[in-house]
């Protein structure tokens, strides 16, 4: 399993403060690591992969709230908390264009889920945004 300080923070928060298990999305973490490596965009691999993975963790909690009503308040609040944490990470690291990409893309994904569309361009949009930023990283 991955070890990442951003993900571990959320894992510890959930374990210490809620009755819910941590819905770790290692598949999404590895998907982002692979994409960043393939595109030679490895400057912020740990941070960006964590944000990408945590977005899907937040989404999973929102979907859990919709399907399982036993811990609905926890699931909704965790989804919102994790989404805010992702925004905070990107903001604190001055990755404002990436923050915009996450904000727009994630809203689109959520709206697609509500209308039963399976379109998800978050990975593609992140890579496009990062490619525009590469000169600033060197």
C-alpha positions as CSV (number, residue, x, y, z in Angstrom):
1,X,0.0,0.0,0.0
2,X,1.1,3.6,-0.6
3,X,2.5,5.8,2.1
4,X,1.7,9.4,1.5
5,X,1.5,12.1,4.2
6,X,-1.6,13.8,2.7
7,X,-3.5,10.5,2.5
8,X,-2.3,9.4,5.9
9,X,-3.6,12.7,7.4
10,X,-7.1,11.9,6.1
11,X,-6.8,8.2,7.1
12,X,-5.9,9.2,10.7
13,X,-8.6,11.8,10.9
14,X,-11.3,9.3,9.8
15,X,-10.0,6.5,12.1
16,X,-9.8,8.9,15.1
17,X,-13.1,10.7,14.5
18,X,-15.7,8.6,12.7
19,X,-17.2,5.1,12.8
20,X,-16.5,4.8,9.0
21,X,-13.6,3.0,7.4
22,X,-11.2,4.9,5.2
23,X,-12.1,4.4,1.6
24,X,-8.5,4.5,0.2
25,X,-8.3,4.8,-3.6
26,X,-4.9,3.3,-4.3
27,X,-6.1,2.6,-7.9
28,X,-6.5,6.3,-8.6
29,X,-3.2,7.1,-6.9
30,X,-1.4,4.6,-9.1
31,X,-3.3,5.8,-12.2
32,X,-2.0,9.4,-11.6
33,X,1.6,8.3,-10.8
34,X,1.6,6.4,-14.1
35,X,0.2,9.3,-16.1
36,X,2.6,11.8,-14.6
37,X,5.5,9.4,-15.3
38,X,4.4,8.8,-18.9
39,X,4.2,12.6,-19.5
40,X,7.4,13.4,-17.7
41,X,5.6,15.6,-15.1
42,X,7.0,14.2,-11.9
43,X,7.7,17.4,-10.1
44,X,4.8,17.1,-7.7
45,X,3.9,13.4,-8.1
46,X,3.2,12.7,-4.4
47,X,1.1,15.8,-4.0
48,X,-0.9,15.6,-7.2
49,X,-1.5,11.8,-6.9
50,X,-2.7,12.3,-3.4
51,X,-5.1,15.0,-4.5
52,X,-6.4,12.9,-7.3
53,X,-6.9,9.9,-5.1
54,X,-8.5,11.9,-2.3
55,X,-11.0,13.5,-4.7
56,X,-12.3,10.0,-5.5
57,X,-12.3,9.1,-1.9
58,X,-14.4,12.2,-1.2
59,X,-16.7,11.2,-4.1
60,X,-17.0,7.6,-2.7
61,X,-18.1,9.1,0.7
62,X,-20.8,11.2,-1.1
63,X,-22.0,8.1,-3.0
64,X,-22.0,6.1,0.3
65,X,-24.2,8.7,1.9
66,X,-26.6,8.3,-1.0
67,X,-26.7,4.5,-0.7
68,X,-26.3,3.9,3.0
69,X,-28.2,6.0,5.4
70,X,-26.8,4.6,8.7
71,X,-23.9,7.0,8.7
72,X,-25.2,9.6,6.3
73,X,-24.0,12.7,8.2
74,X,-20.5,11.3,8.6
75,X,-20.3,10.4,4.9
76,X,-21.5,13.7,3.7
77,X,-19.2,15.7,6.0
78,X,-16.2,13.5,5.2
79,X,-16.8,14.0,1.5
80,X,-16.9,17.8,2.0
81,X,-14.0,17.8,4.4
82,X,-11.7,15.8,2.0
83,X,-12.7,18.0,-0.9
84,X,-11.8,21.1,1.1
85,X,-8.5,19.5,2.2
86,X,-7.6,18.9,-1.5
87,X,-8.3,22.5,-2.3
88,X,-6.2,23.6,0.7
89,X,-3.2,21.4,-0.4
90,X,-3.2,22.9,-3.9
91,X,-3.7,26.4,-2.6
92,X,-0.8,26.1,0.0
93,X,1.5,24.9,-2.8
94,X,0.5,27.8,-5.1
95,X,-0.9,25.4,-7.7
96,X,-3.7,27.8,-8.5
97,X,-4.3,26.6,-12.1
98,X,-4.4,23.0,-10.9
99,X,-6.9,24.1,-8.2
100,X,-9.1,25.6,-10.9
101,X,-8.9,22.4,-12.9
102,X,-9.9,20.3,-10.0
103,X,-12.8,22.7,-9.1
104,X,-14.2,22.7,-12.6
105,X,-13.6,19.1,-13.5
106,X,-14.9,17.7,-10.2
107,X,-18.1,19.7,-10.4
108,X,-18.6,18.3,-13.9
109,X,-18.0,14.8,-12.7
110,X,-20.6,15.2,-9.9
111,X,-23.1,16.6,-12.4
112,X,-22.5,13.7,-14.7
113,X,-23.1,11.3,-11.9
114,X,-26.4,12.9,-11.2
115,X,-27.5,12.6,-14.8
116,X,-26.1,9.0,-15.2
117,X,-23.3,10.0,-17.5
118,X,-20.0,8.2,-17.0
119,X,-17.8,10.9,-18.5
120,X,-14.7,11.7,-16.4
121,X,-12.0,13.9,-17.8
122,X,-10.2,14.8,-14.6
123,X,-7.0,12.9,-15.3
124,X,-6.8,14.3,-18.9
125,X,-7.6,17.9,-17.6
126,X,-4.9,17.6,-14.9
127,X,-2.2,16.5,-17.4
128,X,-3.2,19.3,-19.8
129,X,-3.0,21.9,-17.0
130,X,0.4,20.5,-15.8
131,X,1.8,20.6,-19.3
132,X,1.0,24.3,-19.5
133,X,2.9,24.8,-16.2
134,X,6.1,22.8,-17.0
135,X,8.2,25.9,-17.9
136,X,7.4,27.4,-14.5
137,X,8.6,24.3,-12.7
138,X,12.1,24.3,-14.2
